[in-house]
Amino acid sequence: MPTQVPSSGVTADGTTGATFEKLSIFYPMWNEEEYIERALTAARRACAVLIERGDIADYELIVVDDASTDATGAIADRIASEDPRVRVVHHEHNRKLGGSIKTGFAAATGDLILYTDADLPFDMAELPRAVRLMIDYDADIISAYRFDRTGEGYLRTIYTFSYNLLIRSLFGVKARDINFAFKLCRSRVFDHVELHSEGSFIDAELVIRATRLGYEMLQFGVDYFPRTRGESTLSSPGVILKILREMRQLRGDLDGIEPVVERR
């Protein structure tokens, strides 16, 4: 049965009355057949709340299929055929996390954009809270951090702490959990921010470039739910080496960059 599409809240004079015209939520996915339907269902529930509150007038859900070798792409295409708010972008070749995130931001048509993972590392019910914080504090980026991530093991916890400390030391960004997959951004950020990373450094690159240009970031804490199926490779030696290379490249790119946005 096709998915019911709630009213977008357009008034008689053609205006919406909502704070944001459209929220785009995109998921980079590689072999996520076990998570995809749950992820999209959770997003629909959160967006329904936002429409009801008048925070958004409409939304779209974007699946970036990074050349999956399982049924992810086929499931996404089926869901998109049933729900006009779901779109799918297929990569011909696997482009890893950085390439998928760049595709997602480029495909988004909303004035508000959320990037997150298909395995739902946080309760999507936190999204309305994040949107309200963005509105109340006039922030450009809302970045979530995990209250407790020891469920993944103490080695990963140490890795994350060390990585955030390194980012703070090298770039002056006071991010508590810079690689966590919850970045809610106003689309205006990308008027001046162009991302280059092809790997896992892309989360940090987004925050570093945006804050260096004068965009405001607000952080808030969420409960964390570790992946229960599949395996993360974000702390593998190859991934870490790529992060270090891209980190060095970004330091050179930032030379001479001045803010384009006045601090409020």
C-alpha positions in Angstrom: 0.0 0.0 0.0 1.4 3.5 -0.9 2.5 5.6 2.1 0.0 8.2 3.2 1.4 11.7 2.6 0.3 14.2 5.3 -0.6 17.8 4.3 2.4 20.1 3.8 0.6 22.9 5.6 0.2 25.4 2.7 -2.2 28.2 3.6 -4.9 29.8 1.4 -2.5 32.6 0.4 0.1 30.1 -0.9 2.5 30.4 2.1 3.3 27.7 4.5 3.8 29.5 7.8 6.5 27.1 8.7 10.0 28.1 9.9 11.6 25.9 7.2 10.2 25.1 3.8 11.7 21.6 3.6 13.8 19.3 5.6 16.1 16.9 3.7 17.2 13.8 5.5 19.8 11.7 3.8 21.4 8.4 4.7 24.7 7.1 3.2 24.1 3.4 2.8 26.4 0.5 2.0 24.8 -3.0 2.5 22.1 -1.8 4.9 19.3 -4.0 3.9 18.5 -4.9 7.5 18.3 -1.3 8.6 16.9 0.7 5.7 13.1 0.3 6.3 13.5 1.0 10.0 15.5 4.1 9.3 13.0 5.6 6.9 10.1 4.8 9.2 11.8 6.6 12.1 12.4 9.6 9.9 8.8 9.8 8.8 7.6 9.8 12.4 10.0 12.6 13.4 9.0 14.7 10.3 5.3 14.3 11.1 5.9 15.8 14.5 7.9 18.7 12.9 5.1 19.4 10.4 2.5 19.3 13.1 4.5 21.8 15.2 4.9 24.1 12.2 8.7 23.9 12.1 8.8 22.5 8.6 6.3 22.5 5.7 7.6 19.4 4.0 10.4 16.9 3.9 12.3 14.5 1.7 14.2 11.3 2.6 17.2 10.5 0.4 19.0 7.2 0.3 22.5 7.3 -1.1 23.2 3.7 -2.2 27.0 3.4 -2.2 27.2 0.6 -4.7 25.8 -1.9 -2.2 26.3 -5.6 -3.0 23.1 -6.7 -1.0 19.5 -5.8 -1.5 19.8 -2.2 -0.2 19.4 -0.6 -3.6 16.4 -2.7 -4.6 14.6 -2.1 -1.3 15.3 1.6 -1.6 13.9 1.7 -5.1 10.8 -0.2 -4.0 10.1 2.2 -1.1 10.7 5.2 -3.4 8.1 3.9 -5.9 5.6 3.8 -3.0 6.5 7.0 -1.3 6.9 10.3 -3.3 9.0 11.8 -0.5 11.7 9.1 -0.8 14.5 9.5 -3.4 17.4 7.2 -4.2 20.8 8.1 -5.6 22.8 5.1 -6.7 26.6 5.2 -6.9 28.0 3.2 -9.8 31.2 2.6 -7.8 31.7 2.5 -4.0 32.8 6.0 -2.9 33.1 5.4 0.8 31.6 7.6 3.5 33.0 10.9 2.3 31.8 10.5 -1.3 28.4 9.4 -0.1 28.0 12.4 2.2 29.0 14.8 -0.6 26.4 13.1 -2.8 23.7 13.5 -0.1 24.4 17.2 0.5 24.4 17.8 -3.3 21.1 15.9 -3.8 19.3 17.7 -0.9 16.8 20.3 -2.0 15.6 21.5 1.5 16.6 24.6 3.3 17.4 22.4 6.3 19.5 19.2 5.9 20.2 16.3 8.3 22.8 13.7 7.6 22.8 10.5 9.7 23.5 6.8 9.5 21.0 4.0 8.6 21.6 2.1 11.8 20.0 4.8 13.8 22.8 5.6 16.3 20.3 7.9 18.2 16.6 8.1 18.7 15.1 10.0 15.8 12.7 11.5 18.3 15.6 13.8 19.2 15.3 15.5 15.8 12.4 17.8 16.7 14.4 18.9 19.7 17.4 19.7 17.5 15.3 21.7 15.1 13.9 23.7 18.0 17.4 24.4 19.3 18.4 25.6 15.8 15.4 28.0 15.7 15.7 29.3 19.3 19.5 29.9 19.1 19.6 30.8 15.4 22.4 28.3 14.9 23.7 27.2 11.5 24.7 23.7 12.5 23.4 21.4 15.2 25.9 18.6 16.0 25.0 15.9 18.5 27.4 14.2 20.8 27.0 10.8 22.6 26.5 10.8 26.4 28.1 7.4 26.6 29.7 5.3 23.8 31.4 2.7 25.9 29.0 0.1 24.5 31.3 -0.1 21.5 34.3 -1.0 23.8 36.9 1.0 25.6 39.3 0.9 22.6 36.9 2.8 20.4 36.2 5.2 23.3 39.8 6.0 23.6 40.2 6.4 19.9 37.3 8.9 19.8 38.6 10.9 22.7 42.1 11.1 21.1 40.6 12.1 17.7 38.5 14.9 19.2 41.5 16.2 21.2 43.6 16.2 18.0 41.0 18.1 16.1 40.8 20.7 18.9 44.6 21.1 19.0 45.1 21.4 15.3 42.1 23.4 14.3 40.7 25.1 17.4 37.3 23.4 17.1 35.7 22.6 20.4 33.7 19.6 19.3 32.9 16.9 21.8 32.1 14.2 19.3 33.0 15.5 15.9 32.5 12.2 13.9 29.1 11.4 15.3 26.6 11.0 12.5 24.2 13.7 13.4 24.8 17.0 11.5 21.7 19.2 11.1 22.7 22.1 8.8 21.0 25.1 7.2 21.5 24.8 3.5 23.0 28.3 3.4 26.2 26.8 5.0 26.9 25.3 1.6 26.9 28.6 -0.2 30.5 28.9 1.0 31.5 25.4 2.3 32.8 22.9 -0.3 33.7 19.5 1.0 36.7 17.5 -0.4 37.2 14.5 1.9 36.5 11.1 0.5 36.9 9.4 3.8 35.7 9.5 7.4 37.4 12.9 8.0 34.4 14.5 6.2 32.5 15.1 9.4 35.4 17.1 10.9 36.0 18.9 7.6 32.4 20.1 7.5 32.6 21.5 11.1 36.1 23.0 10.7 35.3 24.8 7.4 31.9 26.1 8.5 33.1 27.4 11.8 36.2 28.9 10.3 34.0 30.8 7.9 31.9 32.2 10.8 28.9 29.8 10.9 27.6 29.0 14.3 27.5 25.5 15.6 25.5 24.3 18.7 26.1 20.9 20.3 23.6 18.8 22.3 23.8 15.4 23.9 21.9 12.2 22.9 21.7 8.7 24.1 23.7 6.4 21.8 22.6 3.0 20.4 25.5 1.0 18.9 25.2 -0.9 15.7 23.8 -4.4 16.4 24.3 -5.9 12.9 27.2 -5.6 10.6 30.6 -4.1 11.5 32.0 -0.6 11.5 35.4 -0.1 9.8 35.9 3.5 10.9 38.8 2.7 13.2 40.7 0.4 10.8 44.3 1.3 10.1 43.6 2.3 6.5 40.8 4.6 7.5 43.0 6.3 10.2 45.8 6.9 7.7 43.4 8.4 5.2 42.1 10.7 7.9 45.6 11.9 8.8 46.3 12.6 5.1 43.2 14.6 4.6 43.7 16.4 7.9 47.1 17.6 6.6 45.6 18.7 3.3 42.8 20.7 5.1 45.4 22.6 7.2 46.9 23.9 4.0 43.5 24.7 2.5 42.6 26.9 5.5 45.6 29.2 5.1 44.3 32.8 4.6 40.6 31.9 5.0 38.6 34.7 6.7 35.0 34.5 8.0 32.3 35.3 5.5 29.6 35.4 8.2 29.5 37.9 11.0 29.4 36.2 14.5 26.0 36.9 16.1 
